[in-house]
Amino acid sequence: MKSQSGYVPPPYIPLGQSDSEAEIVPRKEELAVPHHPADGPVQWSSGICACCDDMQSCCLGLFCPWFVFGKNAEFLGSGTFAGSCMTHFILWAFVRTICCLLTDGILLGLPGCFVACYACGYRRALRAKYNLQEAPCGDFVTHFFCHLCAICQEYREIHERSGDSNPPDLKLAVVTAPPTQKMESTSEQ
């Protein structure tokens, strides 16, 4: 992740070369035109309906949206993973189920309003952090009508902007077997 301090480490010069012999190649950060907040908001790196670009976060966002929401909130520093995850779960699944059962499905959309109120603050924080446009609609409207797509878009944006193309937190743990061991007996005769 890039820091806000402005520190730029010195260029790498291999051992055995002096500063004058080394070919200084500009880094890709130096080649890119820096973005200034005065330039106005920038576009999101992916669209709201580009969920299938990252199938792993898409499937998690569809079947377990509270997990993706918790990861987004944890990255933004707006709460703990467990706290945001549980709050989202309670608002999304539990309250929705209760409303559906008590009203025979008539008030199924009511909990969506609670989730949108809660989630739009995180989207607003993400937009402020990266100076993003309020697109495709306002934050509340986006989460009210396209909540699952919105949290997947936010997750993709966080990992695109943080320079982490393969997010480690959604990967399964890699387990390797220990090397084969042999027991050798030394027989004394």
N, C-alpha and C positions, 0 to 999 in steps of 0.2 A: 504494500500500500504506500502511496506517495504521502510524504509528510508535508505539512504546511509551512515548515520553517525556512525553506528556501536553500538549505544546505545541498551543495552539489559535490559529491566525492571526486577526488582527483582521477584523471584517466589512468587506466591500467597500462603499466610499462613492464614488459617481461624482464626477468633477471638477465643480466649480461648486456642490456642496451642502456644507453644514456638517454636523457630527455631529448637531446637533439637528434638522435637516430630514430626514435620512435615515431611511427606514423600516427598522427592524431586523427582519429576518425570521430566525427561528431556522433553523439548518441542520438537515439530516436527521440528522446525527450527534447533534445536541443533542436531537432529538425522540425518538430511539430510547432505550430503556431500556438502560443499560449492563449488560453481563453480568459478574457477579462469580464467580470460581472457587468461592466458597462455595455458590453456587446449585446446583452439581452439573454433571455433563457435559451438553452440549447435543446435539441431534440433528444428524445429517449433513444437508447441504442437499439431497442427493438419495439415493435408495436404491441398494442394491448392483446391482439389476437395471435401473437407469434409463439404461443405456448408450445407448439410442437417442435420448435427449434431446439429446445432442451427437454428431451423426453423424460429425463429423470425428475426434474423439478415439476414438469407437467403432471406426471403420474402422482407424485407426492402432493402436489397442490390440489389434485382432484380427489384423492382418497383420504388425505390427511392434511387439510389446509392449515390447521392449527400449528403443525410442525414447521411448515415453511414460514408462516407468519411469525412464529417465535424466533426463527433464525434471522429473519429480517430485523425484528426489534432488537435482538441481541447485537447485531452488527451496528445498528444505529446508536446503540448505547442508551436507548430509550426505555430500558427495562431488562429484566433478566429473561433468559430463555424460558425457564419453567413458569414464571409469572405470566408472561405474555401468551405463552402456549395454553396455559390453563384458562386464562380469561377468554381467549378466543374460542377455546373448546366449549366453555360454558355458554357463551353467547351464541355460537354457531350451532352446535349439535344439541345440547341439552335444552336450551330455551326454545329452539325450533321444534323439537320433538314434543315438548309440553304444549306449545301453542297449537300444534297440529292435532294432538290428541284431545285437548280440551275444547277445540272449536270445530272439530271435524274438517280440518284443513282450510277453513275460511281465513284464519289469521296466520297462515304459513309465512307470509312475507313480512310480518311484524318484526321478527328477530333480525331480519336483514337490515332494518333501520338501526338497530343497536350495534350490529357489527360494523356497519358503514360509519356510524358516529365514532366508534372506537378506532377503526383502521384508517380513517382519513387523516388523522393526526400524524400517523407514522408516514403516510405517503407525503404529507406536507413537509415533514422533517427531511425526508429523502430528497424531495425537490429542492429544498433550501440548501441542503448539503452540496448537491451537484449542479445547482442552478438550472433545473429542468423546467420545461414548459408544463403548464397545467393542462395536459392533454390525455385523452381525447375530450374529456369534459372536466368539470370541477372534481376535486378529490372525493367529496361525498357522493356525488352522482356516479362516478366511476366505480366506487366500492359498492354502492347500492345495487347497481345493475350488472356489474361484471366483477364481482368480488374475487372469484377464483382466478380469473385472468389477471386482475390487478396485482394480487400478491405474487403470482408467477412473474409478471413483468418487473415488479420491484426486486424480486430475487435475482433475476437475470441482470438487471441494471447494477445492482450492488456488486455482483461478481465480475461484470464487464468493467466497471469503473475502478474496482480495486485491483485489477490486473490479474485476477485469478480465474483463468478460463476453465480449470477443472476444480470446482469447489471440493475441498477435502471433507467437509462436514457432512456431505450426503453420500460419500463413498462407503462401501462396505470395508471392513477391516481385512487386510491381507494377512493371511496366516500361512506361515512357512514351517515345514517340518524341520526338526533339528537334523544335523548331519548324521549319517549312519555311524554307529559306534561298534567297535569290535572288542571283545574281551579276549585277551590272549593270556594263556596261562604259562607260567614259567615253571616247568617241572624240574625240581632239583633231584638229582639222582646220586 
